[in-house]
Amino acid sequence: MNLPTKTAIDELALFGGAPSFVPEISTSNLVRPDIERFLGYGRELYAGVPLVERLESRLAAYHGTKHAVAMANGFWALALAIRALALPGRSEVVMPSLTYRRLADIVAWVGLVPHYCEVEPETLAISAATARPCINERTALLLGVHPIVNCCDVEGLVALARETGLPLMFDGVESMHETVRGRRIGSWGRAEVFSMHASKLVNGFEGGYVTTDDDALAARLAAARDRGVDDERAPAELGVSSRLQGLHAAMTLAGLDELDAQVLRNRERYRVYQAELARLPGIRLLAFDETEQTSFKTIVVELLDDWPLTRDRTVQALNREGVLARAYYAPPLHRKTTSYATVPVELPLTDRLAQRYLLLPCGDRVDADAIRGTVALLRLLRERGAEIAARWPQ
């Protein structure tokens, strides 16, 4: 892909010029394994091989846990794990506001109340220090959510859970491949939840799973996802039909086979962003922690105080060019109007951070030329920002 570089603001799609990218480039991973590898697993499935069970064993080994319970999607993995772990008779889940736009909906859907906490400015994530002020006699669960780049305060939250006696689970949908002190995410809390959506590191078309070392919890989750019946096919508890299907397991297994190669490609794209953005003032690339294992999957940048346009206008201008950049977790959850109850909070740091970050294109459909073209557009927005703002369409 060799893209012409726009040098005048009249060339911008915002002011009537042709978009730079047709088709558009996305922030979703959209990685696909080799078709023959996928079909090979499909043939095994057709022959009667229980691929879901094989996938669960492989995921448990990958994360270093006793169990991995696969489900139809990440929603059910989160919902059933939250419901299973929350302390009976208590109502609140301590969780960050700067996170996935539907996470609080899931908490409310299982009958609990989100209690939002601040995040750390360095990690954009919950920590023991930010969670502690929210804990009270109504707290049912600590929900540690990993940010899009790197990890949250895993060790601090584990210590806080041990100190308070509260159950702790992690939402690791963006952190499947990461490690903390050399130990892979997935093996830290009472349970950890992951997604196999096409936008995630491993694409199962759709799907999710929960990892745990707790035998009783794993059995309860397996029963809950199988319409509430246990291994004896007797009613165990309220359940849903959310079992992962074999075709999704085939896709996921094929993706796991090629995971190391994908991470290398992700790292190559990240290196191009590193080099290009290092020469662009006013914008900061969130660096992956290369002292740990990391996936290099998603590209997040911060617009600094001297960037001439607001984050939202920057996103709009890029979108018009076919660069499907997205605001990073904005608006924060405590600013959303909901039909369910939340604990009223003021989170000034989260409010400020929610205006500064955006995601840039990444994944297997983005190459080095596309990255350079994206940064060239950002450079034009930087250099001509005052004129662009003055001419902004009403």
Rosetta blueprint (number, residue, H / E / L):
1 M L
2 N L
3 L L
4 P L
5 T L
6 K L
7 T L
8 A L
9 I H
10 D H
11 E H
12 L L
13 A H
14 L H
15 F H
16 G L
17 G L
18 A L
19 P L
20 S L
21 F L
22 V L
23 P L
24 E L
25 I E
26 S L
27 T L
28 S L
29 N L
30 L L
31 V L
32 R L
33 P L
34 D L
35 I H
36 E H
37 R H
38 F H
39 L H
40 G H
41 Y H
42 G H
43 R H
44 E H
45 L H
46 Y H
47 A L
48 G L
49 V L
50 P L
51 L H
52 V H
53 E H
54 R H
55 L H
56 E H
57 S H
58 R H
59 L H
60 A H
61 A H
62 Y H
63 H H
64 G L
65 T L
66 K L
67 H E
68 A E
69 V E
70 A E
71 M E
72 A L
73 N L
74 G H
75 F H
76 W H
77 A H
78 L H
79 A H
80 L H
81 A H
82 I H
83 R H
84 A H
85 L H
86 A L
87 L L
88 P L
89 G L
90 R L
91 S L
92 E E
93 V E
94 V E
95 M E
96 P E
97 S L
98 L L
99 T L
100 Y L
101 R L
102 R L
103 L H
104 A H
105 D H
106 I H
107 V H
108 A H
109 W H
110 V L
111 G L
112 L L
113 V E
114 P E
115 H E
116 Y E
117 C E
118 E L
119 V L
120 E E
121 P L
122 E L
123 T L
124 L L
125 A E
126 I L
127 S L
128 A H
129 A H
130 T H
131 A H
132 R H
133 P H
134 C H
135 I L
136 N L
137 E L
138 R L
139 T E
140 A E
141 L E
142 L E
143 L E
144 G E
145 V E
146 H L
147 P L
148 I L
149 V L
150 N L
151 C L
152 C L
153 D L
154 V H
155 E H
156 G H
157 L H
158 V H
159 A H
160 L H
161 A H
162 R H
163 E H
164 T H
165 G L
166 L L
167 P L
168 L E
169 M E
170 F E
171 D E
172 G L
173 V L
174 E L
175 S L
176 M L
177 H L
178 E L
179 T E
180 V E
181 R L
182 G L
183 R E
184 R E
185 I L
186 G L
187 S L
188 W L
189 G L
190 R L
191 A E
192 E E
193 V E
194 F E
195 S E
196 M L
197 H L
198 A L
199 S L
200 K L
201 L L
202 V L
203 N L
204 G L
205 F L
206 E L
207 G L
208 G E
209 Y E
210 V E
211 T E
212 T E
213 D L
214 D L
215 D H
216 A H
217 L H
218 A H
219 A H
220 R H
221 L H
222 A H
223 A H
224 A H
225 R H
226 D E
227 R L
228 G L
229 V E
230 D L
231 D L
232 E L
233 R L
234 A L
235 P E
236 A L
237 E L
238 L L
239 G L
240 V L
241 S E
242 S L
243 R L
244 L L
245 Q L
246 G H
247 L H
248 H H
249 A H
250 A H
251 M H
252 T H
253 L H
254 A H
255 G H
256 L H
257 D H
258 E L
259 L H
260 D H
261 A H
262 Q H
263 V H
264 L H
265 R H
266 N H
267 R H
268 E H
269 R H
270 Y H
271 R H
272 V H
273 Y H
274 Q H
275 A H
276 E H
277 L H
278 A L
279 R L
280 L L
281 P L
282 G L
283 I E
284 R E
285 L E
286 L L
287 A L
288 F L
289 D L
290 E L
291 T L
292 E L
293 Q L
294 T L
295 S L
296 F L
297 K L
298 T L
299 I E
300 V E
301 V E
302 E E
303 L E
304 L L
305 D L
306 D L
307 W L
308 P L
309 L L
310 T L
311 R H
312 D H
313 R H
314 T H
315 V H
316 Q H
317 A H
318 L H
319 N H
320 R H
321 E L
322 G L
323 V E
324 L L
325 A L
326 R E
327 A E
328 Y L
329 Y L
330 A L
331 P L
332 P L
333 L H
334 H H
335 R H
336 K L
337 T L
338 T L
339 S L
340 Y L
341 A L
342 T L
343 V L
344 P L
345 V L
346 E L
347 L L
348 P H
349 L H
350 T H
351 D H
352 R H
353 L H
354 A L
355 Q L
356 R L
357 Y E
358 L E
359 L E
360 L E
361 P L
362 C L
363 G L
364 D L
365 R L
366 V L
367 D L
368 A H
369 D H
370 A H
371 I H
372 R H
373 G H
374 T H
375 V H
376 A H
377 L H
378 L H
379 R H
380 L H
381 L H
382 R H
383 E H
384 R L
385 G H
386 A H
387 E H
388 I H
389 A H
390 A H
391 R L
392 W L
393 P L
394 Q L
